[in-house]
Amino acid sequence: MAQRGAGDGDGAPWGRAGERPGAPRAEDQLADQGVRRRPPPGDTARAVSGWVDQQIQQAQRQGAFDDLPGAGRRLPDVDVRTDPDWWVRSLVEREKLDLSAALPGVLQLRREKATFPESLLGLPDETAVRARLEDFNERVLADRRRPHVGPHPPPVVGRVDVEAVVGRWRELVAQQASTAPTAPTVPSASTTSSYPVPEPPDDLSRARRRWWRRARR
């Protein structure tokens, strides 16, 4: 009885699935043509990591990391991923922007109220101070009249007592006037010398002197 071959009938096929028996492998053909197969991702990562570590160690031995600016300091923006508005904050800090005008109306009024009466010292007189304070109270009432939506009551700011703020403004003005340096006094000619200063002769006396000199000659 003849024995069956490896590829006869229902026996096991030759080679691996998808390969033609007796044909060279694709890897061997690519190697003969000088084409290298791409290494697995794990091998590539390890190779890159090893090369980076070698470069860092070589730079350390050469002193490339010695006396760098900012050594020992905290890295800026190292935790920006935890702040969703990190780019807005960095823009404000970099450009030194003033966002006071972007605050809600109530917060702006509170900040303005906190500056009284020091912020009123640049006004010329008491009438201008009263006008500024009355305008502030009007803006406070206008902010309260705005419609509000929400389950909680809106934040409000209290009006200022015009007479009380004007009184404090007077005190600050008086303090500035008392502490202001006085101009140095210039001594007069009578105090610097005990002898009287002769006045220059007028034209008539000069003419008489010239006539007297001619007459004597």
C-alpha positions as CSV (number, residue, x, y, z in Angstrom):
1,M,0.0,0.0,0.0
2,A,1.5,3.4,-1.0
3,Q,1.9,6.0,1.6
4,R,0.2,9.3,1.2
5,G,2.3,12.4,0.7
6,A,2.1,15.4,3.0
7,G,-0.1,17.2,0.4
8,D,-2.2,14.3,-0.9
9,G,-5.9,13.9,-0.2
10,D,-7.0,15.1,3.1
11,G,-3.6,15.1,4.8
12,A,-1.8,18.0,6.3
13,P,-0.9,20.8,3.8
14,W,2.7,21.7,3.0
15,G,4.1,24.7,4.7
16,R,2.0,27.4,6.4
17,A,-1.4,28.7,5.4
18,G,-1.2,31.1,2.5
19,E,2.2,30.0,1.3
20,R,3.0,28.2,-1.9
21,P,5.0,25.0,-1.3
22,G,8.6,25.5,-2.4
23,A,8.3,29.3,-2.9
24,P,10.8,31.6,-1.1
25,R,9.5,33.6,1.8
26,A,8.7,37.3,1.4
27,E,11.1,38.3,4.2
28,D,13.9,36.5,2.4
29,Q,13.1,38.2,-0.9
30,L,13.0,41.7,0.7
31,A,16.3,41.0,2.4
32,D,17.9,40.0,-0.9
33,Q,16.6,43.3,-2.4
34,G,18.0,45.4,0.5
35,V,14.6,46.3,2.0
36,R,14.5,45.9,5.8
37,R,11.3,45.0,7.5
38,R,9.9,47.5,9.9
39,P,10.7,46.4,13.5
40,P,7.9,45.9,16.0
41,P,6.7,49.0,17.8
42,G,8.1,47.8,21.1
43,D,11.5,47.3,19.7
44,T,11.4,50.8,18.0
45,A,10.3,52.5,21.3
46,R,13.1,50.8,23.2
47,A,15.7,51.7,20.6
48,V,14.6,55.4,20.6
49,S,14.5,55.5,24.4
50,G,18.0,54.0,24.6
51,W,19.3,56.5,22.0
52,V,17.8,59.5,23.9
53,D,19.2,58.3,27.2
54,Q,22.7,58.0,25.6
55,Q,22.4,61.6,24.3
56,I,21.3,62.9,27.7
57,Q,24.1,61.1,29.5
58,Q,26.7,62.4,27.0
59,A,25.4,66.0,27.4
60,Q,25.6,65.7,31.2
61,R,29.2,64.5,31.0
62,Q,30.1,67.4,28.7
63,G,28.4,69.9,31.2
64,A,25.7,71.1,28.8
65,F,23.2,71.2,31.7
66,D,25.4,73.2,34.1
67,D,24.4,76.7,35.2
68,L,21.2,76.9,33.0
69,P,18.9,79.9,33.5
70,G,16.0,78.9,35.7
71,A,17.8,76.0,37.4
72,G,16.0,74.9,40.5
73,R,12.9,77.0,39.7
74,R,9.4,75.7,39.1
75,L,8.5,75.1,35.4
76,P,5.9,77.6,34.2
77,D,2.6,76.3,33.0
78,V,3.4,72.8,34.2
79,D,-0.2,72.2,35.4
80,V,-2.1,73.9,32.6
81,R,-4.1,70.8,31.9
82,T,-6.0,71.1,35.1
83,D,-7.1,74.7,34.2
84,P,-9.5,74.9,31.2
85,D,-8.8,78.7,30.9
86,W,-5.0,78.4,31.1
87,W,-4.5,80.1,27.7
88,V,-6.6,83.1,28.8
89,R,-4.6,83.5,32.0
90,S,-1.3,83.3,30.1
91,L,-2.5,85.9,27.6
92,V,-3.5,88.3,30.4
93,E,-0.2,87.8,32.2
94,R,1.9,88.1,29.1
95,E,0.2,91.2,27.6
96,K,-0.5,92.8,31.1
97,L,-4.2,93.3,30.2
98,D,-6.6,95.2,32.5
99,L,-9.8,93.2,32.7
100,S,-11.5,95.5,35.2
101,A,-13.9,96.7,32.5
102,A,-14.9,93.1,31.8
103,L,-16.2,92.5,35.3
104,P,-20.0,92.3,36.0
105,G,-21.7,95.6,36.8
106,V,-22.0,94.8,40.5
107,L,-18.3,94.0,40.9
108,Q,-17.3,97.1,39.1
109,L,-19.5,99.2,41.4
110,R,-18.1,97.5,44.5
111,R,-14.5,98.1,43.4
112,E,-15.3,101.8,42.7
113,K,-17.0,102.2,46.1
114,A,-13.9,100.7,47.8
115,T,-11.7,103.5,46.4
116,F,-13.7,106.3,48.0
117,P,-12.7,108.9,49.0
118,E,-9.0,108.5,48.0
119,S,-10.0,108.4,44.3
120,L,-11.8,111.7,44.6
121,L,-8.7,113.7,45.6
122,G,-8.0,114.7,42.0
123,L,-11.3,116.6,41.7
124,P,-11.1,120.3,41.8
125,D,-13.7,121.2,44.4
126,E,-16.5,119.9,46.6
127,T,-19.1,120.4,44.0
128,A,-17.4,118.0,41.7
129,V,-17.1,115.5,44.5
130,R,-20.8,115.6,45.2
131,A,-21.6,115.2,41.6
132,R,-19.4,112.1,41.3
133,L,-21.0,110.5,44.4
134,E,-24.5,111.2,43.2
135,D,-23.7,109.7,39.8
136,F,-22.4,106.6,41.6
137,N,-25.7,106.3,43.5
138,E,-27.7,106.6,40.3
139,R,-25.7,103.8,38.7
140,V,-26.3,101.6,41.7
141,L,-30.1,102.1,41.4
142,A,-29.9,101.5,37.6
143,D,-28.1,98.2,38.3
144,R,-30.8,97.1,40.7
145,R,-33.5,97.7,38.1
146,R,-32.0,95.3,35.6
147,P,-34.0,92.0,35.2
148,H,-32.6,89.0,36.9
149,V,-33.0,85.3,36.0
150,G,-32.2,82.5,38.5
151,P,-33.4,80.9,41.7
152,H,-31.1,83.0,43.9
153,P,-31.4,86.8,44.5
154,P,-29.0,89.0,42.5
155,P,-26.0,90.5,44.2
156,V,-26.4,94.2,45.1
157,V,-24.1,97.0,46.2
158,G,-25.1,99.7,48.7
159,R,-25.2,103.3,47.9
160,V,-22.8,105.7,49.6
161,D,-23.6,108.4,52.1
162,V,-22.7,111.6,50.2
163,E,-22.2,113.8,53.3
164,A,-20.0,111.2,55.1
165,V,-17.8,110.7,52.1
166,V,-17.5,114.4,51.5
167,G,-16.5,114.9,55.1
168,R,-13.7,112.3,54.8
169,W,-12.7,114.0,51.5
170,R,-12.3,117.3,53.3
171,E,-10.1,115.6,56.0
172,L,-7.8,114.1,53.4
173,V,-7.5,117.5,51.6
174,A,-6.6,119.2,54.8
175,Q,-4.0,116.6,55.6
176,Q,-2.4,117.0,52.2
177,A,-2.4,120.8,52.6
178,S,-0.7,120.5,56.0
179,T,2.0,118.1,54.9
180,A,2.7,119.8,51.6
181,P,6.3,121.3,51.5
182,T,6.5,125.1,51.6
183,A,8.6,127.1,49.2
184,P,11.9,128.4,50.6
185,T,12.0,132.1,51.2
186,V,14.6,134.2,49.4
187,P,16.4,136.7,51.7
188,S,16.0,140.3,50.6
189,A,18.9,142.8,50.1
190,S,18.1,144.7,53.3
191,T,18.6,141.5,55.4
192,T,21.8,140.3,53.8
193,S,23.7,143.6,54.3
194,S,23.7,146.2,57.1
195,Y,24.6,149.0,54.8
196,P,22.0,150.7,52.6
197,V,22.2,150.1,48.9
198,P,22.6,153.5,47.1
199,E,20.1,154.2,44.4
200,P,21.4,154.9,40.9
201,P,21.4,158.6,40.0
202,D,18.8,159.8,37.6
203,D,19.5,161.6,34.3
204,L,19.1,165.1,35.8
205,S,21.7,164.7,38.5
206,R,24.1,163.3,35.9
207,A,23.6,166.4,33.7
208,R,24.2,168.8,36.6
209,R,27.5,167.0,37.5
210,R,28.8,167.3,33.9
211,W,27.8,171.1,33.8
212,W,29.6,171.8,37.2
213,R,32.7,170.1,35.9
214,R,32.8,172.3,32.7
215,A,32.2,175.4,34.8
216,R,35.2,174.7,37.1
217,R,37.5,174.2,34.1
